[in-house]
Every structure is written in C-alpha cells, then in structure tokens.
C-alpha cells in the first residue's frame, strides 16, 4: 500500500507529471470534496486525506475547504468546481471514485436550532433536541447528496456509476477547545457555545452530543446503496464511529485522538485513514 498523491485542484497542470491526474504514472484518479477533515483541522497540520492509501499509484484531487457544508457542496447553484471536474466536457476527468466528507459542519451550524431546554430536567438526550428541526435537517442532508449523485450520473459525466464514498463522524466532546489555523487566528469552539447558550446541563453534554452525531450518522448510513433505508446508487458509507479515543470533558487542548473540539489530531486521522482505505479498496 502507498499513500495517494494529493493534488489541489488549483494546482493541476498537465506540464508536470505529479500535478496531472491523467499522467500515466497514476493508475487511479480519485476526486475528494469535503470540509476541514479533508483540509487542515489542527496545528501541526493534518487531515484525513494524508492517510488514504491505495495498492496502485493514485492521484487524489482535492477541492475540499475548511468549514464547508454538504448543503453548499450539493447546491446546484454553488457546486461549480465539483460540476466542472465531473461533468464539464472540457475540464472533467474519468474518476475511479469520489470521496466526500460532508455533514459535520452542517450539524454544528444547525446546533443552535436543534438544541432545546426541556421544561423539566431529563436524562434522555433526545429531550434536548427539537425533533421537527432534526427531521428537516436530515432532509437537507439527503437532498444535497442526491444532487451530487445526479451530477455524477449526468449525460456529460465521464464518471457515471462510479462509487461515491462518504463517512460518518466520530464522537467529539463539547469543550472549550478552539484551534488556530495558520493565518486565520482563533476559530471555534463550535458545539461548546451552543450547549452553553441553550443551558444544557454539563452532565448531559456528552450524551446529547452523541445523540446528535448518531442521528447524523444514521442519516448518512440511510444513503448506503447496499443497506440504506433511502439508498442512492453506488453510494457507500464508511461508518467511522468509535474509531477515536474521546477527549475528556473540560480539556482545553489536544486530548485523546482529538486536536481540538471537533478535529482529530494526527494519530486520530491516521486511524480514520486506515478505515477509509480498507473500505475503498483502491
């Protein structure tokens, strides 16, 4: 096995073999779209793509962006780069697979609308979540992925029917642990302020956070072409839950396999990379 060669889409250049996905040196071409788990999630810099391996030389072209959401990635009016690389006859490639990391930021952005404070104290994490808002949230996730599949299978695509792989997210711990991206100052924390704002009891933070992550995971697993309740053609969901060692509640910096509140550290990404590699079987 060997690590895939990561090429940022903006660096593609047919004059240089290492930066040309169509060069004969590469046996496989994979397109990666996603969020900060596919870009830079911590300092020192690391991400999941660094740990994706294949049996043959593989070009892994990334259009991922920190903070991106699957709703934006799957918006027909905004997925210009994705559509260009999949379905534009002038700029597209015949991808062997498409790898997507999407849904985590959608959940974080929606947390203030999803969380509620029950009238009476409860030990049931579901009582702290608005079920109507959650159902709407899941429908937006499903619609976004369906839009991406539609682009993959469009008449101008060279990658019709090729597998799309996506992953669930492991369990973060709500905590006051921001990150510093190079040149971007302090970002985060993310879940922590939403839990504070809604007045969720501290002893319920982990249970409620896990409840939300499980609902997101179930929404993604429902799309799996093999076993999902709402399957999309040739979509394969890699369940990465329970891969990482959880960060302890109240820790302000890297702890367990987490660099900060929502991003794994290098050891964590290495564990996730092994799962993704095994599932894709490149």
C-alpha positions in Angstrom: 0.0 0.0 0.0 1.1 3.6 -0.7 -0.2 7.0 0.2 -2.2 8.7 -2.5 -0.6 11.8 -4.1 -2.8 14.8 -3.1 -3.2 17.4 -5.8 -5.1 20.6 -5.0 -7.5 21.3 -8.0 -6.0 24.7 -8.5 -2.5 23.2 -8.9 -3.5 20.8 -11.7 -1.0 21.4 -14.5 -0.6 19.0 -17.4 3.0 20.1 -17.9 4.1 18.5 -14.6 3.6 14.7 -14.1 3.0 15.0 -10.4 0.2 17.6 -10.9 -1.5 15.9 -13.9 -4.2 13.4 -12.8 -4.2 11.9 -16.3 -0.5 11.2 -16.4 0.4 7.5 -16.9 2.2 7.5 -13.6 -1.2 7.4 -11.9 -3.2 4.1 -12.1 -6.2 5.7 -10.4 -7.9 9.1 -10.1 -10.0 10.0 -7.0 -11.8 13.3 -6.5 -12.2 14.5 -2.9 -14.7 17.1 -1.9 -15.2 18.0 1.7 -14.7 20.0 4.9 -11.8 20.6 7.3 -11.4 16.9 7.9 -10.1 16.8 4.3 -8.1 20.1 4.7 -6.4 21.4 7.8 -8.1 20.7 11.1 -5.3 21.4 13.5 -1.7 22.6 14.0 0.5 20.9 13.3 -1.4 20.5 10.1 -3.0 17.1 9.4 -6.1 15.8 7.8 -7.7 12.5 6.8 -6.6 12.6 3.1 -2.9 12.4 4.2 -3.6 8.9 5.4 -5.6 7.5 2.4 -3.6 4.7 0.8 -4.0 2.5 -2.3 -2.4 -0.5 -3.8 -1.5 1.4 -7.0 -0.3 4.9 -7.6 -3.3 7.2 -7.1 -3.9 10.9 -7.8 -6.2 12.3 -5.1 -7.5 15.6 -6.4 -8.9 17.7 -3.6 -11.4 20.6 -3.8 -12.2 20.5 0.0 -12.5 23.7 2.0 -12.4 24.3 5.8 -15.8 25.0 7.2 -17.6 23.7 4.1 -21.1 22.2 4.4 -22.7 19.4 2.4 -25.7 21.7 1.8 -23.3 24.1 0.0 -21.4 21.3 -1.8 -24.7 19.8 -3.0 -26.3 23.1 -4.0 -26.8 23.0 -7.8 -26.2 26.8 -8.0 -22.9 26.7 -6.0 -21.2 23.4 -6.9 -19.4 24.9 -9.8 -16.0 23.3 -9.2 -17.4 19.9 -8.4 -19.6 20.1 -11.6 -16.7 21.3 -13.6 -14.5 18.4 -12.6 -17.2 15.7 -13.0 -19.5 16.9 -15.8 -17.9 19.6 -17.9 -16.6 18.0 -21.1 -13.7 20.5 -21.3 -12.4 20.1 -17.7 -13.7 16.8 -16.3 -11.8 13.6 -15.7 -12.9 10.0 -15.7 -12.7 9.5 -11.9 -12.4 6.0 -10.5 -14.0 7.1 -7.3 -15.3 10.2 -5.5 -14.7 10.7 -1.8 -16.8 13.1 0.2 -16.6 14.5 3.8 -19.8 16.4 4.5 -22.4 16.9 7.1 -20.4 17.6 10.2 -20.3 21.4 9.7 -24.0 21.3 8.8 -24.7 19.8 12.2 -22.5 22.3 14.0 -24.1 25.2 12.2 -27.6 23.9 13.0 -26.9 23.1 16.6 -28.4 26.3 18.0 -31.7 25.5 16.1 -31.6 21.8 17.1 -31.0 22.2 20.8 -33.8 22.9 23.2 -34.0 23.1 27.0 -36.8 20.9 28.3 -39.3 22.3 30.9 -38.2 19.7 33.4 -34.7 18.1 33.8 -34.3 14.9 31.8 -31.7 12.1 31.5 -33.0 11.4 27.9 -30.7 13.1 25.4 -33.5 13.2 22.9 -35.4 15.5 25.1 -32.8 18.2 24.4 -33.3 18.1 20.7 -36.1 19.6 18.6 -37.4 16.5 16.6 -39.1 18.6 14.0 -36.0 20.7 13.3 -33.9 17.5 13.3 -36.1 15.9 10.6 -35.8 19.0 8.4 -32.0 18.9 8.9 -31.8 15.3 7.8 -33.9 16.1 4.7 -31.4 18.8 3.7 -28.5 16.4 4.0 -30.2 13.8 1.9 -31.1 16.3 -0.8 -27.6 17.6 -1.1 -26.1 14.1 -1.6 -28.8 13.3 -4.1 -27.8 16.4 -6.1 -24.2 15.2 -6.2 -25.2 11.8 -7.4 -27.3 13.4 -10.1 -24.2 15.4 -11.3 -22.1 12.2 -11.3 -24.6 10.4 -13.4 -25.4 13.3 -15.8 -25.2 12.8 -19.5 -21.9 14.8 -19.8 -20.2 13.0 -16.9 -17.2 10.7 -17.6 -17.8 9.1 -14.2 -21.3 7.8 -14.4 -21.9 5.0 -11.9 -18.5 5.3 -10.3 -18.6 4.8 -6.5 -19.1 7.7 -4.1 -17.7 7.1 -0.7 -18.7 9.2 2.3 -18.0 8.8 6.0 -19.8 9.3 9.3 -18.1 11.4 12.1 -16.7 10.1 15.3 -17.8 11.5 18.7 -16.4 14.9 19.6 -16.7 16.2 23.2 -18.2 19.6 23.7 -15.4 21.6 25.3 -13.7 25.0 25.2 -11.0 23.9 22.8 -10.6 26.1 19.8 -8.0 25.7 17.0 -5.6 28.1 15.4 -5.4 27.8 11.6 -2.3 29.3 10.0 -3.0 33.0 9.2 -6.7 32.7 10.3 -6.5 33.4 14.0 -8.6 31.5 16.5 -11.5 29.5 15.3 -14.0 27.7 17.5 -15.0 26.2 19.7 -18.2 25.1 18.0 -20.5 22.8 20.0 -19.5 24.3 23.3 -21.1 27.7 22.9 -24.3 26.2 21.6 -24.6 24.0 24.7 -23.9 26.9 27.0 -26.3 29.2 25.2 -29.2 26.6 25.5 -28.3 25.8 29.1 -27.8 22.1 28.6 -26.7 20.6 31.9 -23.0 19.8 31.8 -23.6 16.2 32.9 -25.7 15.8 29.7 -23.2 17.3 27.2 -21.6 14.1 26.0 -24.9 12.2 25.8 -26.6 15.0 23.8 -23.6 15.5 21.5 -23.5 11.7 20.9 -27.3 11.7 20.2 -26.8 14.4 17.5 -23.8 12.6 16.0 -25.7 9.3 15.9 -28.7 10.9 14.2 -26.3 12.4 11.5 -24.6 9.0 11.1 -28.0 7.3 10.7 -28.9 9.9 8.1 -25.8 9.2 6.1 -26.0 5.4 6.5 -29.5 5.6 5.1 -28.0 6.6 1.8 -25.8 3.5 1.5 -26.6 1.6 -1.7 -26.2 -1.8 0.0 -28.2 -1.4 3.1 -29.7 2.1 3.5 -33.3 2.8 4.0 -33.1 5.7 1.5 -30.3 4.4 -0.8 -28.6 6.3 -3.6 -27.0 4.4 -6.4 -23.3 3.4 -5.9 -23.0 5.4 -2.7 -21.0 3.7 0.1 -21.0 5.0 3.6 -18.0 4.3 5.8 -19.0 4.2 9.5 -16.1 5.7 11.4 -17.8 6.0 14.8 -16.0 4.5 17.8 -12.7 4.7 16.0 -11.1 7.5 18.1 -10.3 7.8 21.7 -12.6 10.5 23.1 -11.3 13.8 24.5 -12.1 14.3 28.2 -14.7 16.8 29.2 -13.2 20.1 30.2 -9.8 19.7 28.5 -8.7 22.8 26.6 -6.3 21.4 24.1 -5.3 18.1 22.3 -6.6 15.1 24.3 -7.2 11.5 23.3 -7.3 11.4 19.5 -8.7 15.0 19.2 -6.6 18.1 18.5 -9.4 20.4 19.5 -13.1 20.2 19.9 -14.1 18.8 16.5 -10.9 17.9 14.7 -8.8 14.8 15.2 -5.1 15.0 15.8 -2.6 13.3 13.6 -2.9 10.0 15.4 -6.7 10.2 15.1 -6.6 10.9 11.4 -4.2 8.0 10.9 -6.8 5.7 12.5 -9.6 7.1 10.3 -7.4 6.8 7.2 -7.0 3.1 7.8 -10.8 2.7 7.9 -11.3 4.7 4.8 -8.5 2.9 3.0 -9.9 -0.5 3.9 -13.4 0.4 2.8 -12.4 1.9 -0.6 -10.1 -1.0 -1.6 -8.3 1.1 -4.2 
